[in-house]
């Protein structure tokens, strides 16, 4: 699908942010690997001259272990973000909190993703409490359990997306209960009300 829909626009935005994060991670991983190699080199070149009680050796080993662990975590993050590049999200819920005037859009995928640490996620992990709105409710009154307590409101719309290779294959409002792949693609490219009504009777 090449239409300039809200879903495709958001996909483009998220993909750009993911690319930026991956570039940052690649740089951190490369720098971390250089640090590890330098520590190894220093350790073997100076092993015989380290203090007899082993304090310096212990400090060097701890520093090396810390850097190795940091690189492993960065590599895990890199693999997860690379998977997300293929299909960043598969669902969306537009949820109007009780007492609010404007709905919030929650995009749901295989993991959380925020542009920077501490920022509001652009994509929510499918296991996050708010993601239960997508699985447990149709349009209408809904709630989920947050750390601050129960959050009540109303689902205004739900969307499902199929994304492969970073490209939108189809998107449709998921209150239409269908399983057939062809019908899903048809609904994604044609918002015809009559077709939707036909699918509801299948």
C-alpha positions in Angstrom: 0.0 0.0 0.0 1.4 3.4 -1.0 -1.4 5.6 0.1 -0.4 8.5 2.4 -2.5 7.3 5.3 -1.9 8.1 9.0 -0.5 4.7 9.5 2.0 5.0 6.6 3.1 8.4 7.8 3.7 7.1 11.3 5.6 4.1 9.9 7.9 6.5 8.0 8.5 8.6 11.2 9.2 5.6 13.4 11.5 4.0 10.8 13.6 7.2 10.7 13.8 7.2 14.5 14.8 3.5 14.5 17.5 4.1 11.9 18.9 7.0 14.1 19.0 4.8 17.2 20.6 1.9 15.3 23.3 4.3 14.0 24.0 5.5 17.6 24.1 1.9 18.8 26.5 0.8 16.1 28.8 3.6 17.1 28.6 2.7 20.8 29.2 -1.0 20.0 32.3 -0.1 17.9 33.7 2.2 20.6 33.0 -0.4 23.3 34.8 -3.1 21.3 37.8 -0.8 20.9 37.8 -0.2 24.7 37.6 -4.0 25.3 40.6 -4.6 23.0 42.6 -1.8 24.6 41.9 -3.3 28.1 43.0 -6.7 27.0 46.2 -5.3 25.5 46.9 -3.2 28.7 46.2 -6.2 30.9 48.6 -8.6 29.1 51.4 -6.0 28.6 51.3 -4.9 32.3 50.3 -8.2 34.0 53.8 -8.8 35.5 54.0 -5.2 36.9 50.6 -5.2 38.7 50.7 -4.9 42.5 51.3 -8.0 44.5 47.9 -7.9 46.3 46.0 -8.0 43.0 44.0 -4.8 43.5 44.9 -3.3 40.1 44.3 -6.7 38.5 40.8 -6.9 40.1 39.9 -3.3 39.0 41.0 -4.1 35.5 38.9 -7.3 35.4 35.9 -5.5 36.7 36.2 -2.7 34.2 36.6 -5.2 31.4 33.6 -7.2 32.6 31.5 -4.0 32.8 32.4 -3.1 29.2 31.7 -6.6 27.9 28.3 -6.6 29.6 27.5 -3.1 28.2 28.4 -4.3 24.7 26.2 -7.4 25.1 23.3 -5.3 26.1 23.8 -3.0 23.2 24.0 -5.9 20.8 20.7 -7.3 22.2 19.1 -3.9 21.8 20.5 -3.7 18.2 19.0 -7.1 17.3 15.6 -6.1 18.7 15.6 -2.8 16.9 16.6 -4.5 13.6 13.5 -6.8 14.0 11.4 -3.8 14.7 12.7 -2.2 11.5 11.0 -5.0 9.6 7.6 -4.5 11.3 7.7 -1.7 13.9 4.0 -2.1 15.0 1.0 -4.2 14.2 -1.8 -2.4 16.1 -3.1 0.9 17.3 -5.7 1.9 19.9 -7.2 5.4 20.1 -8.2 5.8 23.7 -10.0 8.7 25.3 -9.2 8.9 29.0 -12.1 9.7 31.3 -12.2 13.5 31.8 -10.0 14.3 28.8 -11.1 15.9 25.5 -8.6 14.4 23.0 -7.8 10.7 22.5 -4.3 9.3 22.8 -3.0 7.0 20.1 -1.1 3.9 21.3 0.8 2.0 18.7 1.6 -1.6 19.7 4.6 -3.7 18.5 7.0 -6.4 19.6 8.7 -4.1 22.1 8.8 -0.6 23.6 10.5 2.1 21.5 11.1 5.7 22.5 13.2 8.2 20.7 15.3 8.8 23.8 15.4 7.1 27.2 12.7 8.5 29.5 10.6 9.8 26.7 7.0 8.7 26.0 7.2 5.5 23.9 6.4 5.8 20.2 5.6 2.1 20.3 4.4 0.1 23.2 5.3 -3.5 24.0 2.5 -5.9 23.3 2.8 -7.1 26.9 2.4 -3.6 28.4 -0.7 -3.0 30.5 -2.1 -0.4 28.0 -1.8 -3.0 25.2 -4.6 -4.9 26.8 -7.0 -2.3 25.4 -6.1 -3.8 21.9 -6.7 -7.4 22.8 -9.4 -7.3 25.4 -11.9 -4.7 24.1 -13.8 -3.6 21.1 -14.9 0.0 20.6 -16.6 1.6 23.7 -15.9 1.7 27.4 -12.6 0.2 28.5 -9.9 0.3 31.2 -6.5 -1.0 32.0 -4.4 -1.3 35.1 -1.5 1.1 35.3 1.0 1.5 38.2 -1.0 4.5 39.3 -4.2 2.4 39.4 -7.1 1.7 37.0 -7.3 3.9 34.0 -10.8 4.3 32.6 -12.0 5.7 29.3 -13.4 4.8 25.9 -11.8 3.2 22.8 -12.7 5.3 19.8 -11.0 3.2 17.2 -8.7 0.2 16.8 -6.5 -0.5 13.9 -4.5 -3.5 12.7 -1.5 -3.3 10.4 0.6 -5.7 8.4 4.1 -4.4 7.7 6.9 -6.3 6.1 10.4 -5.1 5.2 9.4 -1.7 6.6 6.6 -1.4 4.0 2.9 -1.1 4.8 1.1 -4.1 3.3 -2.4 -3.2 4.6 -4.2 -1.5 7.4 -7.8 -1.7 8.6 -10.1 -0.9 11.5 -10.0 -4.1 13.6 -13.5 -4.0 14.9 -14.3 -5.7 11.6 -13.7 -9.4 12.5 -12.1 -11.1 9.6 -9.3 -13.7 9.2 -9.0 -14.1 5.4 -5.8 -12.4 4.1 -7.4 -11.3 0.8 -10.3 -9.7 2.5 -7.9 -7.9 4.9 -6.0 -6.5 2.0 -9.2 -5.5 0.2 -10.4 -3.7 3.3 -7.1 -2.0 3.7 -7.2 -0.5 0.2 -10.9 0.1 -0.1 -12.9 1.7 2.7 -16.2 0.7 1.0 -19.0 0.5 3.6 -20.9 -2.2 1.7 -17.8 -4.5 1.6 -17.4 -4.0 5.4 -21.0 -5.0 5.9 -20.6 -8.1 3.7 -17.6 -9.1 5.8 -19.5 -8.8 9.0 -22.0 -11.4 7.8 -19.2 -14.0 7.0 
